[in-house]
Amino acid sequence: QVQLVESGGGLVQPGGSLTLSCAASGFTFSSYAMSWYRQAPGKQRDLVALIDSYGRTVYADSVKGRFTISRDNVKNTVYLQMNSLKPEDTAVYYCYCNLGLGGVRWGQGTQVTVSS
């Protein structure tokens, strides 16, 4: 019953902003770190940002200063606020959680396209 459902992707112009959401259910959300990954065509899936159960964050160098990961433990939702978007940010973005002995879970992915 563990589920991660992403939303908020779409087409945006360079320099624009977009916010992704990941709604989680089926586990004790507040106890686990949550992450965003992205994968462009023909490339590997890379970590974009992570937020742990204490609210501490980690970012890929390519998005530092532009993206912000946050979480709402009441709504069981993790967000990725993306500002100053560049064409190279174009990818499918995935929500991820490592549940330890409970295994790992991936969302279905949401497409972000940055283009004029």
LINNOR-V754877 format. One record per pair of residues at least 24 apart in sequence whose C-alpha atoms are under 8 Angstrom apart, sorted by sequence separation. I is the first residue (numbers start at 1). J is the second residue. D is the distance in Angstrom with one decimal. If there is no record, write none. Layout:
i: <I,I>
j: <J,J>
d: <D,D>
This chain:
i: <1,2,89,90,1,2,89,87,88,87,86,87,85,30,29,34,36,30,29,40,41,25,40,23,24,39,40,23,24,38,39,23,24,38,39,22,23,38,21,22,37,38,21,22,36,37,21,36,37,20,21,36,37,19,20,35,36,19,20,34,35,19,20,34,35,18,19,34,17,18,33,34,17,18,32,33,17,32,16,17,32,15,16,17,15,16,14,15,14,15,13,14,14,22,22,6,6,5,4,4,12,14,4,6,9,10,11,12,13,14,3,4,5,6,8,9,10,11,12,13,14,2,4,5,6,7,9,10,11,12,13,3,4,5,6,9,11,12>
j: <25,26,113,114,26,27,114,113,114,114,114,115,114,73,73,78,80,76,76,90,91,76,91,75,76,91,92,76,77,91,92,77,78,92,93,77,78,93,77,78,93,94,78,79,93,94,79,94,95,79,80,95,96,79,80,95,96,80,81,95,96,81,82,96,97,81,82,97,81,82,97,98,82,83,97,98,83,98,83,84,99,83,84,85,84,85,84,85,85,86,85,86,87,95,107,94,95,95,95,96,112,114,105,107,110,111,112,113,114,115,105,106,107,108,110,111,112,113,114,115,116,105,107,108,109,110,112,113,114,115,116,107,108,109,110,113,115,116>
d: <7.4,4.2,7.5,5.5,5.2,6.2,6.7,7.4,7.6,4.7,6.2,5.9,6.7,5.5,6.7,7.1,7.6,7.5,6.0,6.7,7.3,7.1,4.3,7.9,5.5,5.2,6.4,6.2,5.9,5.9,5.3,4.6,8.0,5.5,6.6,5.4,6.8,4.3,6.7,5.2,5.7,5.9,5.9,6.3,6.8,5.1,4.6,5.6,6.5,5.5,6.6,4.8,7.3,6.9,5.0,5.9,6.1,5.6,6.5,7.4,5.1,4.4,8.0,6.0,6.4,6.2,5.8,5.1,7.6,5.2,6.5,7.7,5.4,6.7,7.3,7.2,4.4,7.4,6.2,6.2,6.9,7.1,5.5,6.2,4.1,5.5,7.0,4.8,5.3,6.4,7.6,5.1,6.4,6.3,7.9,7.2,6.7,7.7,6.7,7.6,7.8,5.7,7.3,6.2,5.3,6.1,6.2,6.3,5.4,6.0,7.5,6.5,5.4,6.8,7.3,5.2,5.1,4.8,5.0,5.1,6.7,7.6,4.6,6.6,6.2,6.3,5.0,6.1,6.0,6.3,5.2,7.2,7.5,8.0,6.2,8.0,7.1,7.7>
